[in-house]
Amino acid sequence: MLHKEWLIIIIITFITISTWVAFDILHTRSQVEIPQTLQEIIEPISPDFNISSIESP
């Protein structure tokens, strides 16, 4: 193959992979939704400990 043919193949491959990655990123961004029930479940836990319950025998 000539150098020109290799260059054309490389350019077409680069465009194909770039388009594929761009559409995959857009597809992933549009599907990220957290349901309301899951948001309630993943609320942060209070870091305060009840020391008296730990010390009691």
C-alpha positions as CSV (number, residue, x, y, z in Angstrom):
1,M,0.0,0.0,0.0
2,L,1.1,3.5,-0.6
3,H,1.6,6.1,2.1
4,K,-1.4,8.0,0.9
5,E,-3.6,4.9,1.3
6,W,-2.3,4.3,4.9
7,L,-3.0,8.0,5.7
8,I,-6.6,7.7,4.5
9,I,-7.1,4.5,6.5
10,I,-5.7,6.1,9.6
11,I,-7.8,9.3,9.2
12,I,-11.0,7.3,8.7
13,T,-10.2,5.1,11.7
14,F,-9.5,8.1,13.9
15,I,-12.8,9.8,12.9
16,T,-14.7,6.6,13.6
17,I,-13.2,6.0,17.0
18,S,-13.6,9.7,18.0
19,T,-17.3,9.7,16.9
20,W,-17.9,6.4,18.8
21,V,-16.4,7.8,22.0
22,A,-18.3,11.1,21.7
23,F,-21.7,9.3,21.2
24,D,-20.9,6.9,24.1
25,I,-20.2,9.9,26.4
26,L,-23.4,11.6,25.4
27,H,-25.4,8.4,25.8
28,T,-23.9,7.8,29.3
29,R,-24.6,11.4,30.4
30,S,-28.2,11.3,29.3
31,Q,-29.0,8.1,31.3
32,V,-27.7,9.1,34.7
33,E,-30.7,9.6,37.0
34,I,-30.9,8.7,40.7
35,P,-34.4,7.6,41.7
36,Q,-35.9,9.4,44.7
37,T,-36.0,6.3,46.9
38,L,-32.3,5.7,46.3
39,Q,-31.5,9.4,47.2
40,E,-33.2,8.9,50.5
41,I,-31.3,5.7,51.2
42,I,-27.9,7.2,50.5
43,E,-28.1,10.2,52.8
44,P,-25.0,10.6,54.9
45,I,-24.7,8.9,58.3
46,S,-24.1,11.1,61.3
47,P,-20.5,10.8,62.5
48,D,-21.5,11.4,66.1
49,F,-21.2,8.3,68.3
50,N,-23.1,7.6,71.5
51,I,-20.1,7.0,73.8
52,S,-22.2,5.9,76.7
53,S,-23.6,2.9,74.9
54,I,-20.1,1.8,73.9
55,E,-18.8,2.1,77.5
56,S,-21.6,0.3,79.2
57,P,-21.0,-3.4,80.0
